[in-house]
Amino acid sequence: MGKPSIIFFERTFPSANMILIKDQIPILIDTGFGSDAGETEQLIRDAGVLPEELHLIVNTHYHSDHVGGNFHLQNKYGTTIAAHKWDADLINFCDPEACSAEWLDQPVESYRVGTKLSDNDEIQTGSRTLKVLHTPGHTLGHISLYEPEEEILICGDLFHKNDIGWLNIFREGVASIQRSIESLDQLSKLRIQLAYSGHGPQMENPKTCIDSARNRFDKWLKSPEKVSWHACKRIFAFTLIMKNGMTNEEISPYLLQCGWFQDFARYSFQLQPEEFIPILLDEMIRSGAASWHNHHLIATAPYRVPQKKWMNKNIKPRDWKPQDFLA
């Protein structure tokens, strides 16, 4: 196995970043998007860990870009998956709300959580101990992991180097800002030398990033529409990534059948969904989140195009069956 180490994989969309704890008891934190499952397995192998040696997969939260490789690894190698107990129950009962996949229109293949985590639990990796911290906000079951020896924080989508995780007030609660602030305040008490988040580069100045994230959440408290705009742009940009762009003719019928779009239009902006379409498109262009290329609206973030074959399966938790899971 060699010297124990924490290996950070910065990945492009649609996959989230991934962290491998290479130790006597190897642990993988988050598994990327489903269409990248083959690459996820190869990254582990290239780092010197055989996938069958993985003792545990830990999910920071249940969004498709963080849990998409779970099915592949669990199905092929029988890997145990750990997640916060609130996520676990939705997943294991095949709840249609699991992963917010239906509302977001993001495909996720079935998996089962075998280890339910709670705040202050500890995960042993051999020479290290990871402390589980319940850090809700981005999702209700969101967790962070803290390694006290090297003072390393793995913070999922709570905050990033230059951004914060979007907030889902319709599925995760209208107090998501307050929860996020409390989670950041909890983390700010730790000694942190280095932090890894779900997207973007590692953070060598985590305290500064936490302060910056907290200031932004404080501003959002005074201007709740900022929460909704941030979320709409992030969700729609991810959609454009999954679909590798959309034509003008495709956009309206697609958006009108999306739960997230209906909710934000009607409840956040008090508009009929049809009225909100051109407003969202204008804001996507104005903010630089997307741009037109050859009559296609394309996300500006770097990304790898998901294979059509995989996307066409379009599996959601409503399609999951308990017998799909390993016993």
C-alpha positions as CSV (number, residue, x, y, z in Angstrom):
1,M,0.0,0.0,0.0
2,G,2.9,2.4,0.7
3,K,2.8,5.5,2.8
4,P,-0.8,6.4,3.9
5,S,-2.0,9.5,2.0
6,I,-5.0,11.6,1.1
7,I,-5.4,11.9,-2.6
8,F,-7.5,14.7,-4.1
9,F,-9.0,14.3,-7.6
10,E,-10.2,17.6,-9.0
11,R,-12.7,16.6,-11.6
12,T,-14.6,18.5,-14.3
13,F,-18.4,18.6,-14.6
14,P,-20.7,16.7,-14.6
15,S,-18.6,14.9,-11.9
16,A,-17.8,16.3,-8.5
17,N,-14.3,16.1,-7.0
18,M,-13.3,12.9,-5.3
19,I,-11.0,12.1,-2.4
20,L,-9.2,8.7,-1.8
21,I,-7.9,7.9,1.6
22,K,-5.1,5.5,0.7
23,D,-4.4,3.6,4.0
24,Q,-4.7,0.1,5.5
25,I,-8.4,0.5,5.2
26,P,-8.9,2.4,1.9
27,I,-11.9,4.8,1.7
28,L,-13.3,6.8,-1.2
29,I,-15.2,10.0,-0.7
30,D,-17.8,10.6,-3.4
31,T,-17.9,8.8,-6.7
32,G,-18.7,11.4,-9.5
33,F,-21.5,11.3,-12.1
34,G,-22.8,8.0,-13.4
35,S,-21.5,8.5,-16.9
36,D,-18.0,8.8,-15.5
37,A,-18.1,5.6,-13.5
38,G,-15.4,3.9,-15.7
39,E,-13.1,6.9,-15.2
40,T,-13.8,6.8,-11.5
41,E,-12.7,3.2,-11.2
42,Q,-9.6,3.9,-13.3
43,L,-8.6,6.9,-11.1
44,I,-8.7,4.6,-8.1
45,R,-6.6,2.0,-9.8
46,D,-4.0,4.6,-11.1
47,A,-3.6,5.8,-7.5
48,G,-2.6,2.3,-6.5
49,V,-5.8,1.0,-4.9
50,L,-7.7,-1.9,-6.4
51,P,-11.5,-1.1,-6.4
52,E,-12.2,-4.5,-4.7
53,E,-9.9,-3.3,-1.8
54,L,-12.1,-0.3,-1.1
55,H,-13.5,-0.7,2.4
56,L,-16.1,2.1,2.2
57,I,-17.5,4.8,-0.1
58,V,-18.6,7.8,1.9
59,N,-21.0,10.3,0.3
60,T,-20.9,13.9,1.4
61,H,-24.5,14.2,0.1
62,Y,-26.8,12.5,-2.3
63,H,-26.7,14.7,-5.5
64,S,-26.1,12.9,-8.8
65,D,-22.6,14.4,-9.4
66,H,-21.4,12.9,-6.0
67,V,-23.1,9.5,-5.9
68,G,-23.3,8.6,-9.6
69,G,-20.5,6.0,-9.4
70,N,-22.0,4.2,-6.4
71,F,-24.1,1.8,-8.6
72,H,-21.1,0.7,-10.6
73,L,-18.7,0.1,-7.7
74,Q,-21.3,-1.5,-5.4
75,N,-22.7,-3.7,-8.2
76,K,-19.3,-4.8,-9.4
77,Y,-17.4,-5.1,-6.1
78,G,-20.0,-5.1,-3.3
79,T,-18.6,-1.9,-1.8
80,T,-20.4,-0.7,1.3
81,I,-21.7,2.9,1.0
82,A,-21.9,5.2,4.0
83,A,-24.1,8.4,4.1
84,H,-25.9,10.5,6.6
85,K,-28.8,8.6,8.2
86,W,-31.4,11.1,6.7
87,D,-30.1,10.5,3.2
88,A,-29.8,6.8,3.8
89,D,-33.5,6.3,4.6
90,L,-34.6,8.1,1.5
91,I,-32.2,6.0,-0.6
92,N,-32.9,2.7,1.0
93,F,-36.7,3.0,0.7
94,C,-36.4,4.1,-2.9
95,D,-38.2,7.3,-2.1
96,P,-39.1,9.3,-5.3
97,E,-37.5,12.3,-3.6
98,A,-34.1,10.6,-3.1
99,C,-31.2,12.6,-4.5
100,S,-33.7,15.3,-5.5
101,A,-33.2,13.5,-8.8
102,E,-36.8,13.8,-10.0
103,W,-37.1,17.5,-9.2
104,L,-33.7,18.3,-10.8
105,D,-34.2,15.8,-13.7
106,Q,-30.8,14.2,-13.1
107,P,-30.4,10.5,-13.7
108,V,-29.0,8.4,-10.8
109,E,-28.7,4.6,-10.8
110,S,-29.8,2.6,-7.7
111,Y,-27.5,2.0,-4.7
112,R,-28.0,1.0,-1.1
113,V,-26.5,2.7,2.0
114,G,-25.1,0.1,4.4
115,T,-23.6,2.4,7.0
116,K,-25.7,5.3,8.4
117,L,-23.7,8.2,9.7
118,S,-24.4,10.8,12.4
119,D,-22.7,13.9,13.7
120,N,-19.4,13.1,15.6
121,D,-19.2,9.5,14.3
122,E,-15.6,8.4,13.5
123,I,-14.4,6.5,10.5
124,Q,-11.1,4.5,10.9
125,T,-8.8,4.2,7.9
126,G,-6.0,2.4,9.6
127,S,-3.5,5.1,10.6
128,R,-6.1,7.9,10.5
129,T,-9.5,8.8,12.0
130,L,-12.0,10.8,10.1
131,K,-14.5,12.7,12.2
132,V,-18.0,13.0,10.6
133,L,-19.6,16.5,11.0
134,H,-23.2,17.0,10.1
135,T,-23.1,20.2,8.0
136,P,-26.6,20.7,6.6
137,G,-27.5,23.6,4.2
138,H,-26.8,22.5,0.7
139,T,-28.8,19.4,1.6
140,L,-30.3,18.3,5.0
141,G,-28.1,15.2,5.1
142,H,-24.9,16.9,4.0
143,I,-21.7,15.9,5.9
144,S,-18.1,17.1,6.1
145,L,-15.2,15.0,7.2
146,Y,-12.3,16.2,9.3
147,E,-8.9,14.6,9.7
148,P,-7.3,16.2,12.9
149,E,-3.7,15.0,12.5
150,E,-3.0,16.9,9.3
151,E,-5.9,19.3,9.9
152,I,-7.6,18.5,6.6
153,L,-11.3,19.2,5.9
154,I,-13.4,17.6,3.2
155,C,-16.5,19.9,2.9
156,G,-18.5,18.6,0.0
157,D,-20.7,21.4,-1.4
158,L,-21.1,23.5,1.7
159,F,-18.5,26.0,0.3
160,H,-15.9,26.2,-2.4
161,K,-12.8,28.3,-3.0
162,N,-14.7,31.0,-4.9
163,D,-18.3,30.0,-4.5
164,I,-20.9,28.4,-2.2
165,G,-23.2,25.5,-2.7
166,W,-26.6,26.4,-4.2
167,L,-29.5,26.1,-1.9
168,N,-32.6,24.0,-2.6
169,I,-35.3,25.8,-0.5
170,F,-38.1,23.7,-2.0
171,R,-36.6,20.3,-1.1
172,E,-34.1,21.0,1.7
173,G,-36.1,23.8,3.5
174,V,-36.5,27.6,3.6
175,A,-34.0,27.8,6.6
176,S,-31.2,26.4,4.3
177,I,-29.3,29.8,4.7
178,Q,-29.4,29.6,8.5
179,R,-28.4,26.0,8.4
180,S,-25.5,26.8,6.1
181,I,-24.3,29.6,8.4
182,E,-24.5,27.4,11.5
183,S,-22.5,24.7,9.6
184,L,-19.8,27.2,8.7
185,D,-19.7,28.5,12.2
186,Q,-19.1,24.9,13.4
187,L,-16.3,24.4,11.0
188,S,-14.7,27.8,11.8
189,K,-13.8,26.5,15.3
190,L,-11.6,23.8,13.8
191,R,-7.9,24.1,13.0
192,I,-7.8,23.6,9.2
193,Q,-4.7,23.7,7.1
194,L,-6.2,22.4,3.9
195,A,-9.7,21.9,2.6
196,Y,-11.1,20.0,-0.3
197,S,-14.6,20.8,-1.6
198,G,-16.9,19.1,-4.2
199,H,-16.0,21.5,-7.0
200,G,-13.0,23.6,-7.9
201,P,-9.4,23.5,-6.6
202,Q,-8.1,22.7,-3.1
203,M,-8.1,25.5,-0.6
204,E,-4.8,26.4,1.1
205,N,-6.5,29.3,2.9
206,P,-9.7,27.6,4.2
207,K,-10.4,30.1,6.9
208,T,-10.6,32.9,4.4
209,C,-12.9,30.8,2.2
210,I,-15.2,30.1,5.2
211,D,-15.3,33.8,6.1
212,S,-16.1,34.7,2.4
213,A,-18.8,32.1,2.3
214,R,-20.4,33.3,5.5
215,N,-20.4,36.9,4.3
216,R,-22.2,35.8,1.2
217,F,-24.8,33.9,3.1
218,D,-25.3,36.9,5.4
219,K,-26.1,39.0,2.3
220,W,-28.5,36.3,1.0
221,L,-30.4,36.6,4.3
222,K,-31.2,40.2,3.4
223,S,-31.9,39.4,-0.3
224,P,-33.6,35.9,-0.6
225,E,-34.0,36.3,-4.4
226,K,-30.2,35.9,-4.6
227,V,-30.6,32.4,-3.3
228,S,-33.1,31.6,-6.1
229,W,-31.0,33.2,-8.8
230,H,-27.9,31.3,-7.7
231,A,-29.8,28.0,-7.6
232,C,-31.5,28.5,-11.0
233,K,-28.3,29.3,-12.8
234,R,-26.4,26.4,-11.2
235,I,-29.2,23.8,-11.9
236,F,-29.8,25.0,-15.5
237,A,-26.0,25.1,-16.3
238,F,-25.7,21.5,-15.0
239,T,-28.7,20.6,-17.3
240,L,-26.9,22.2,-20.3
241,I,-23.8,20.1,-19.4
242,M,-25.7,16.9,-19.2
243,K,-27.4,17.6,-22.6
244,N,-24.3,19.2,-24.2
245,G,-26.3,22.3,-24.9
246,M,-29.9,22.9,-26.1
247,T,-31.4,24.6,-29.0
248,N,-33.9,27.5,-28.5
249,E,-36.7,25.2,-29.7
250,E,-35.8,22.6,-27.1
251,I,-35.4,24.9,-24.1
252,S,-39.0,26.0,-23.4
253,P,-40.8,22.6,-23.5
254,Y,-38.0,21.1,-21.4
255,L,-38.0,23.8,-18.7
256,L,-41.8,23.7,-18.4
257,Q,-41.7,20.1,-17.4
258,C,-39.0,20.6,-14.7
259,G,-40.1,20.7,-11.1
260,W,-37.3,23.1,-10.1
261,F,-38.2,25.5,-12.8
262,Q,-41.9,25.5,-12.0
263,D,-41.2,26.1,-8.3
264,F,-38.7,28.9,-8.7
265,A,-40.8,30.7,-11.3
266,R,-44.1,30.5,-9.3
267,Y,-42.9,30.8,-5.7
268,S,-39.6,32.7,-5.8
269,F,-40.3,35.1,-8.6
270,Q,-44.1,35.1,-8.6
271,L,-44.2,34.6,-12.4
272,Q,-46.0,32.2,-14.7
273,P,-43.3,29.6,-15.8
274,E,-43.7,30.8,-19.5
275,E,-42.9,34.3,-18.4
276,F,-39.8,33.2,-16.5
277,I,-38.1,31.4,-19.5
278,P,-36.8,34.5,-21.3
279,I,-35.8,36.1,-18.0
280,L,-33.7,33.1,-17.0
281,L,-32.1,32.9,-20.5
282,D,-31.2,36.5,-20.4
283,E,-29.6,36.1,-16.9
284,M,-27.7,32.9,-18.0
285,I,-26.1,35.0,-20.8
286,R,-25.6,38.2,-18.8
287,S,-23.9,36.4,-15.9
288,G,-21.7,34.3,-18.3
289,A,-23.1,31.0,-17.1
290,A,-24.0,30.1,-20.7
291,S,-23.5,31.4,-24.2
292,W,-24.9,30.7,-27.7
293,H,-22.8,28.6,-30.1
294,N,-24.3,27.4,-33.5
295,H,-27.8,28.0,-32.2
296,H,-27.1,25.9,-29.1
297,L,-27.1,27.3,-25.5
298,I,-23.9,25.9,-24.0
299,A,-22.7,26.0,-20.4
300,T,-19.4,28.0,-20.1
301,A,-17.9,25.8,-17.3
302,P,-15.4,23.2,-18.6
303,Y,-17.1,19.8,-18.8
304,R,-16.9,16.3,-20.4
305,V,-19.9,15.4,-22.5
306,P,-21.8,12.4,-20.9
307,Q,-22.3,9.5,-23.3
308,K,-25.7,9.6,-24.9
309,K,-26.2,5.9,-24.3
310,W,-25.8,6.3,-20.6
311,M,-28.0,9.5,-20.4
312,N,-30.7,7.8,-22.4
313,K,-31.2,5.3,-19.7
314,N,-32.5,8.2,-17.6
315,I,-32.8,6.1,-14.4
316,K,-34.4,7.9,-11.4
317,P,-35.3,6.7,-7.9
318,R,-38.9,6.0,-9.0
319,D,-37.4,3.3,-11.3
320,W,-35.3,1.7,-8.5
321,K,-36.4,-1.6,-7.1
322,P,-35.3,-3.0,-3.8
323,Q,-34.2,-6.2,-5.5
324,D,-31.7,-4.2,-7.5
325,F,-29.7,-3.8,-4.3
326,L,-27.2,-6.3,-3.0
327,A,-28.4,-8.2,0.0
